[in-house]
Amino acid sequence: MSASSLDTLFAASIMICLVLSSMIGVFTVIQPLLDAPSSDWKRTDLRLAEYLLSDEGSPSDWGEEINKTLIKFGLARRDAQRPYVLSIDKVTRLNAANRDHIDPLEAFEALNIADKPFQIVIRPLFNVTVNDVSITEGESEVTYRFKISTTRFNLPVAAQIKCYAIIGDQIVECSSSTSESGVGEIELSLTKSLSGTALLVIFAKVEPNVLSYTVYPFIHNSEGSPNEAGSYASLSPLNYTLRAYLKDPSNRILYAKVLTYNYQFNLTMIENASSTQTFLVPRILDKSVMILVGTGLDADSSEYFAEWVSYPQVPLRFGLNFTGKHHLTNAYSSRFLVTINSATYECEVIFGG
């Protein structure tokens, strides 16, 4: 058997094991320890991690109701029928980039366990990367080719691909796949009547519901570089509402969309204040992260800008940063497969000694 075939077989085995683990429950990883902890200490930390992901906390709607005081910290969705189904809003409030995020100290106090610092890491099960291949200018369109790679632990993952390219009010979509070597290509065209920052939104899916994504900004029909994220607005989703906090009131979001693996919809604006804009986010029945995109015209250059945010805001890292030697050698890590908005993610919960 060739080396590439072995790599493919190994990668496929990893994905199968991950899906099977979601049925079984939890698998654990112990950090290297200088002084091995007792088995009771390990079991206690595992039970604490399970509690965080299985209990809805108090009040049970603390994720979407930001004005309520957090009494008990738990991430489970209120109507969850099985373990490790997490609330999209409770998870989103763990991300420091969200305007309504909770402070780790607040969560630590609501856990009500002395001397137990912790960290929560939530991320997709595999990675998606994109690179330019070629740009071809036509009479009225510019055609782009991109290379897409899907990997886990630097091993290839074969996945189905759904892509959207967005600039201004134009959106183009295409479908593709990555091969057993974890590599694929897409081709799409954008009109030359628009110019500025465009976004390439890529969803990658491994059946049944393991999904990852990436968003790749690029400059279209213009010179220079795409605008950096947050240059024009800071986007914060919560409770199926998107709030855009504008950096300059003269640069407003003109078009707002939600994208998932299978669907795309325009967002309805419900508030248009001087420094903020608010949009309703539909409750899409798709096993997918939602990518929320806002585009508008730069008042100075008359070129389009683009801002985006994921909902839930994953990947994220919340809590104590276990980077010191003492922290690492006295920490116990449990890894779980969790479900958020019907899609599967990896969640690592680390407790300090």
C-alpha positions as CSV (number, residue, x, y, z in Angstrom):
1,M,0.0,0.0,0.0
2,S,1.4,3.4,-1.0
3,A,2.2,6.1,1.6
4,S,-0.7,8.3,0.3
5,S,-3.1,5.5,0.6
6,L,-2.0,4.9,4.2
7,D,-2.5,8.6,5.0
8,T,-6.0,8.5,3.5
9,L,-6.9,5.4,5.4
10,F,-5.6,6.9,8.6
11,A,-7.5,10.2,8.1
12,A,-10.7,8.3,7.3
13,S,-10.3,6.2,10.5
14,I,-9.9,9.4,12.5
15,M,-13.2,10.8,11.2
16,I,-15.0,7.5,11.7
17,C,-13.8,7.4,15.3
18,L,-14.9,10.9,15.9
19,V,-18.4,10.2,14.8
20,L,-18.6,7.0,16.8
21,S,-17.4,8.9,19.8
22,S,-20.3,11.3,19.6
23,M,-22.6,8.3,20.1
24,I,-20.5,6.9,23.0
25,G,-20.0,10.2,24.8
26,V,-16.7,11.4,25.9
27,F,-13.0,10.6,25.5
28,T,-10.4,12.1,27.8
29,V,-6.8,13.2,27.5
30,I,-4.6,13.7,30.5
31,Q,-1.9,16.4,30.3
32,P,1.6,15.4,31.1
33,L,2.0,15.5,34.9
34,L,5.0,15.8,37.1
35,D,3.1,14.4,40.1
36,A,0.4,12.0,38.9
37,P,-3.0,13.0,40.4
38,S,-5.2,10.5,42.2
39,S,-7.9,8.7,40.3
40,D,-10.5,10.4,42.5
41,W,-9.2,13.8,41.4
42,K,-9.4,12.8,37.7
43,R,-13.0,11.5,38.1
44,T,-14.0,14.7,39.9
45,D,-12.7,16.9,37.1
46,L,-14.3,14.7,34.5
47,R,-17.7,14.9,36.3
48,L,-17.3,18.7,36.5
49,A,-16.6,18.9,32.7
50,E,-19.7,16.7,32.0
51,Y,-21.7,18.9,34.3
52,L,-20.7,22.1,32.4
53,L,-21.8,20.6,29.1
54,S,-25.0,18.9,30.3
55,D,-26.5,21.4,32.7
56,E,-28.3,24.5,31.4
57,G,-27.2,26.7,34.3
58,S,-29.4,29.2,36.1
59,P,-31.2,31.1,34.9
60,S,-31.7,28.6,32.1
61,D,-31.9,31.4,29.5
62,W,-28.8,33.3,30.7
63,G,-27.4,33.0,27.2
64,E,-29.9,35.1,25.4
65,E,-31.1,37.2,28.3
66,I,-28.1,39.4,29.0
67,N,-29.7,41.5,31.7
68,K,-30.2,38.5,34.0
69,T,-27.5,37.7,36.6
70,L,-25.7,34.4,36.1
71,I,-26.3,32.2,39.1
72,K,-25.1,28.8,38.0
73,F,-22.8,28.2,35.0
74,G,-23.9,25.6,32.5
75,L,-23.8,25.5,28.6
76,A,-26.6,23.0,27.7
77,R,-29.5,24.1,25.6
78,R,-32.7,24.4,27.6
79,D,-34.7,21.9,25.5
80,A,-31.8,19.4,24.9
81,Q,-33.0,15.8,24.8
82,R,-29.5,14.3,25.0
83,P,-26.2,15.2,26.6
84,Y,-23.7,17.7,25.1
85,V,-26.3,19.7,23.1
86,L,-25.2,23.2,23.7
87,S,-27.0,26.6,23.5
88,I,-25.9,28.6,20.5
89,D,-26.1,31.8,22.6
90,K,-24.4,30.5,25.7
91,V,-21.5,29.4,23.6
92,T,-21.4,32.7,21.7
93,R,-21.2,34.6,24.9
94,L,-17.9,32.8,25.7
95,N,-16.2,34.6,22.8
96,A,-14.5,37.8,23.9
97,A,-15.1,39.3,20.5
98,N,-18.9,39.4,21.2
99,R,-20.1,42.7,22.8
100,D,-22.2,40.7,25.2
101,H,-19.6,38.2,26.3
102,I,-19.4,37.1,29.9
103,D,-16.3,37.6,32.0
104,P,-14.4,34.4,32.9
105,L,-14.4,35.5,36.6
106,E,-18.2,35.7,36.5
107,A,-18.4,32.1,35.1
108,F,-15.8,30.9,37.7
109,E,-17.8,32.4,40.6
110,A,-21.1,30.9,39.1
111,L,-19.4,27.5,39.0
112,N,-19.1,27.9,42.8
113,I,-16.1,25.6,43.2
114,A,-13.1,26.9,45.1
115,D,-9.6,26.5,43.6
116,K,-10.8,25.1,40.3
117,P,-9.7,27.4,37.5
118,F,-10.8,26.2,34.1
119,Q,-10.6,26.8,30.3
120,I,-13.1,25.8,27.6
121,V,-12.0,25.4,24.0
122,I,-14.5,24.8,21.2
123,R,-13.5,24.4,17.6
124,P,-14.5,22.5,14.4
125,L,-13.3,19.0,14.0
126,F,-11.1,19.7,11.0
127,N,-9.5,22.7,9.3
128,V,-10.3,24.4,6.0
129,T,-7.6,26.5,4.2
130,V,-7.8,28.4,0.9
131,N,-5.2,29.7,-1.6
132,D,-5.3,31.7,-4.8
133,V,-4.7,29.7,-8.0
134,S,-5.4,32.1,-10.8
135,I,-7.3,35.3,-11.8
136,T,-8.6,35.8,-15.4
137,E,-10.1,39.1,-16.5
138,G,-12.9,39.0,-19.1
139,E,-14.8,41.8,-20.7
140,S,-17.4,42.0,-18.0
141,E,-16.3,39.6,-15.3
142,V,-13.3,38.5,-13.4
143,T,-12.9,34.7,-12.9
144,Y,-11.1,33.3,-9.8
145,R,-9.8,29.8,-9.1
146,F,-9.0,28.8,-5.6
147,K,-7.4,25.7,-4.1
148,I,-9.1,24.4,-1.0
149,S,-7.5,22.0,1.6
150,T,-9.3,20.1,4.3
151,T,-7.2,18.5,7.1
152,R,-7.1,17.2,10.6
153,F,-3.8,16.9,12.4
154,N,-2.2,17.7,9.1
155,L,-3.8,14.5,7.6
156,P,-6.2,14.8,4.6
157,V,-9.9,14.8,5.0
158,A,-12.3,14.2,2.1
159,A,-15.2,16.6,2.3
160,Q,-18.1,18.1,0.4
161,I,-17.7,21.8,-0.3
162,K,-20.2,24.7,-0.6
163,C,-18.8,28.1,-1.4
164,Y,-20.3,31.6,-1.7
165,A,-18.5,34.7,-3.1
166,I,-19.9,38.0,-2.0
167,I,-19.3,41.6,-2.9
168,G,-21.9,44.4,-2.3
169,D,-25.3,43.0,-3.2
170,Q,-23.9,40.3,-5.5
171,I,-23.5,36.7,-4.3
172,V,-22.3,33.7,-6.4
173,E,-22.3,30.1,-5.2
174,C,-20.8,26.9,-6.3
175,S,-20.3,23.4,-5.0
176,S,-17.3,21.1,-5.1
177,S,-15.4,18.5,-3.0
178,T,-11.9,17.7,-1.7
179,S,-10.5,14.4,-2.7
180,E,-9.0,11.6,-0.5
181,S,-5.9,13.7,-0.5
182,G,-7.8,16.6,1.1
183,V,-7.5,18.9,-1.9
184,G,-10.0,20.5,-4.3
185,E,-10.5,23.5,-6.5
186,I,-13.4,25.9,-7.2
187,E,-14.0,28.5,-9.9
188,L,-16.3,31.5,-9.8
189,S,-16.8,34.8,-11.5
190,L,-17.8,38.3,-10.2
191,T,-19.0,41.2,-12.3
192,K,-16.6,44.1,-13.1
193,S,-19.3,46.6,-12.3
194,L,-18.5,46.2,-8.6
195,S,-15.1,46.7,-6.8
196,G,-13.6,46.5,-3.4
197,T,-13.4,43.8,-0.7
198,A,-15.1,40.5,-1.5
199,L,-15.5,37.5,0.8
200,L,-15.2,33.8,-0.1
201,V,-17.2,31.8,2.4
202,I,-16.4,28.1,2.4
203,F,-18.3,25.4,4.2
204,A,-16.8,21.9,4.3
205,K,-18.9,18.9,5.4
206,V,-18.2,15.3,6.3
207,E,-21.3,13.2,6.8
208,P,-23.4,13.0,8.8
209,N,-23.0,16.4,10.5
210,V,-19.3,17.2,11.0
211,L,-18.8,20.6,9.5
212,S,-16.0,23.2,9.3
213,Y,-15.7,26.6,7.5
214,T,-13.4,29.4,6.6
215,V,-13.9,33.0,5.3
216,Y,-11.3,34.3,2.9
217,P,-11.3,38.1,2.0
218,F,-9.9,39.2,-1.3
219,I,-9.7,42.4,-3.4
220,H,-11.9,42.4,-6.5
221,N,-11.5,44.7,-9.5
222,S,-9.4,47.1,-7.6
223,E,-5.9,47.7,-6.2
224,G,-4.5,47.4,-2.7
225,S,-5.7,44.9,0.0
226,P,-9.1,43.8,1.3
227,N,-10.3,45.7,4.4
228,E,-9.2,44.2,7.7
229,A,-12.0,42.6,9.8
230,G,-13.6,45.2,12.1
231,S,-12.4,48.2,10.0
232,Y,-15.9,49.4,9.4
233,A,-18.1,47.6,11.9
234,S,-18.0,45.2,14.8
235,L,-20.6,42.4,14.4
236,S,-22.1,40.7,17.4
237,P,-24.9,38.1,17.1
238,L,-27.1,37.0,20.0
239,N,-30.6,35.6,20.4
240,Y,-31.0,35.4,16.6
241,T,-30.3,39.2,16.3
242,L,-27.2,40.7,14.7
243,R,-26.0,44.1,16.0
244,A,-23.5,46.0,13.9
245,Y,-21.5,48.7,15.8
246,L,-20.3,51.1,13.2
247,K,-16.8,52.6,13.4
248,D,-17.9,55.6,11.2
249,P,-21.6,56.5,10.8
250,S,-21.0,57.6,7.2
251,N,-20.1,54.0,6.3
252,R,-23.2,52.0,6.8
253,I,-24.1,48.4,6.1
254,L,-26.4,48.3,3.0
255,Y,-26.8,44.6,2.5
256,A,-26.8,41.9,5.2
257,K,-27.0,38.1,4.6
258,V,-26.9,34.8,6.5
259,L,-25.2,31.9,4.9
260,T,-25.2,28.2,5.8
261,Y,-24.1,25.0,4.0
262,N,-27.5,24.7,2.2
263,Y,-29.1,28.1,2.4
264,Q,-28.7,31.9,2.0
265,F,-31.1,34.6,3.1
266,N,-31.2,38.4,3.3
267,L,-31.4,39.8,6.8
268,T,-34.2,42.2,7.8
269,M,-33.0,45.4,9.4
270,I,-35.1,46.4,12.4
271,E,-33.1,49.3,13.8
272,N,-31.0,51.9,11.9
273,A,-29.5,54.2,14.5
274,S,-26.6,56.6,14.0
275,S,-23.9,54.3,15.4
276,T,-25.6,50.8,15.3
277,Q,-27.7,48.8,13.0
278,T,-29.7,45.8,14.1
279,F,-30.9,42.8,11.9
280,L,-33.1,39.8,12.6
281,V,-31.5,36.4,12.0
282,P,-33.8,33.6,10.8
283,R,-33.8,30.3,12.6
284,I,-32.5,28.2,9.8
285,L,-33.0,24.4,10.1
286,D,-29.6,23.4,8.7
287,K,-26.9,21.4,10.4
288,S,-24.4,24.2,9.9
289,V,-22.7,27.2,11.5
290,M,-24.2,30.5,10.2
291,I,-22.0,33.1,8.6
292,L,-23.5,36.6,8.9
293,V,-22.1,39.1,6.3
294,G,-22.6,42.8,6.1
295,T,-21.5,44.9,3.1
296,G,-21.6,48.6,2.3
297,L,-19.9,51.4,0.3
298,D,-16.9,53.2,1.7
299,A,-17.8,56.9,1.8
300,D,-14.4,58.0,0.6
301,S,-13.5,55.5,-2.1
302,S,-17.0,54.4,-3.2
303,E,-15.7,50.8,-3.1
304,Y,-17.4,48.0,-1.2
305,F,-16.3,46.9,2.2
306,A,-17.3,43.6,3.9
307,E,-17.6,42.5,7.5
308,W,-18.6,39.0,8.8
309,V,-19.1,37.0,12.0
310,S,-19.9,33.3,12.7
311,Y,-22.9,32.3,14.7
312,P,-22.1,30.5,17.0
313,Q,-18.9,32.5,17.4
314,V,-16.6,29.4,17.2
315,P,-13.7,28.7,17.4
316,L,-13.2,30.2,20.9
317,R,-11.0,29.9,24.0
318,F,-12.5,30.9,27.3
319,G,-11.1,31.0,30.8
320,L,-7.7,30.7,32.3
321,N,-4.8,30.5,29.9
322,F,-3.0,27.2,30.9
323,T,0.5,28.1,29.5
324,G,2.8,28.1,32.5
325,K,4.7,25.0,33.5
326,H,2.9,24.8,36.8
327,H,-0.5,25.1,35.1
328,L,0.3,22.4,32.5
329,T,1.6,19.9,35.0
330,N,-1.4,20.3,37.3
331,A,-4.2,20.3,34.7
332,Y,-6.6,17.6,33.6
333,S,-8.2,17.9,30.1
334,S,-11.4,16.2,28.9
335,R,-12.5,16.2,25.3
336,F,-16.1,15.9,24.1
337,L,-18.0,15.9,20.9
338,V,-20.8,18.5,21.3
339,T,-23.7,19.6,19.1
340,I,-24.4,23.3,18.5
341,N,-27.2,24.2,16.0
342,S,-27.2,20.5,15.0
343,A,-23.6,20.5,13.9
344,T,-20.8,18.7,15.7
345,Y,-17.8,20.4,17.3
346,E,-14.9,19.4,19.5
347,C,-14.9,20.8,23.0
348,E,-12.0,20.6,25.4
349,V,-12.5,21.4,29.1
350,I,-9.4,21.9,31.2
351,F,-9.4,22.1,35.0
352,G,-6.5,23.3,37.0
353,G,-5.3,21.4,40.1
